[in-house]
């Protein structure tokens, strides 16, 4: 499902209001990733992760991994069936939540939200997951965290964007583009804090987040491409910059800083429509 109707939203699909300047391409073949270790714990029970993604390839790939060790971690991920998932392993006991339908469109920008508050007495309120502003139902067998359970996001352990961390080596690299990556420490928010539906055109579009970020919160807008290290700049005011690896800021197709964004969606070939048996003309 394409995100923008170009007739109603304009030929470029661009929003007339809030404009996102840049996205960051994660090339799986380059083992591209961002990483940071918080200096102290934030709120591990209540937080929100909001990010826009455009997938380059399908299959299992990581959005965010908070890693203590192989037995203790929290992952926000597309699973092998291309479904949005939260995975928690605590003292080697695993549980998780998966939503449908799968997100298989390589031509569209998806807005993803994981909104967590494990202090809620009603278990169904503890984790909520949204795709393009719609709260999605969990598949059978999904398991909410226990009340007051602490996840590893916001813990003073290694956090990585675009890769799964493992003692045996990095895995499940993200392939595609990310934009407007927000972590809000201490609040369980809804999509209204990050996007809106235009009352006239029906377009679902980003808006600027204007709230607080909390202790370990950050905002990566990927707008500074003056150097590869600048790509990990935190613009929240907290100064939680990420280290970068596997990215390039060279001009042209070999660089990873792009003007393809949720407010300027570039035309993209859909990998699912590829004909492997086509011959060169």
ABEGO torsion letter per residue (X at the ends): XBABBAAAAEAAGBBABBBBABBBBBBAAAGBBBBBBBABBBBAABBBBBBBBBBABBEBBBABBBBABAABBBBBBBBAAGBBBBBBBBGGBBBBBBBOBBBABAABBBBBBBBBBAABABAAAABBBBBGGBBBBBBBGBBBBBBGBBBABGBBBBBBBGBBBBAAEBBGBBBEBBBGBBBBBGBBBBAAAABBBBAAAGBBBBBBBABBAEAABBBBAGABAABAAAAABBAAGAGBBBBBBGBBABBEAABABBABBAABBBBBBBAAABBAABBBX
